[in-house]
Amino acid sequence: MFTSDSNNVKDILRLSFDDIDVEDNANRCMQYEDGKKIAEFVDKWKDIETIIVEEWHGGKVH
């Protein structure tokens, strides 16, 4: 998916982390900075009539 006027996609936030506990691999689990980026992204669009779509790929990266 990409941003364009024809598909009405205004912005994309791309992050990559595994859905694991910090004990499993501290470098691949969600970090504080990831949460901050998500909050900033949502805050950026909160006053505009919009829909936010999430796409998650589950599992661990090996």
C-alpha positions, 0 to 999 in steps of 0.5 A: 500500500502506498500514499496517493490521492487516488486511494485516499491513503494519507500516511503510512507508519511502518514499524517492525518488531516481534510479538514476544516478551523482552525475556525472549529477545530484548532487541526484537520486542516492541520498544518504548520508541515504537509506542511513542511513534504509534502515539504520535502517528495517531495524535497527528490524525486525531482531529481529521475525519479518518480511518486508521487501518492496522496490519499485523503479521504475527509470529517471530522472525527467525 
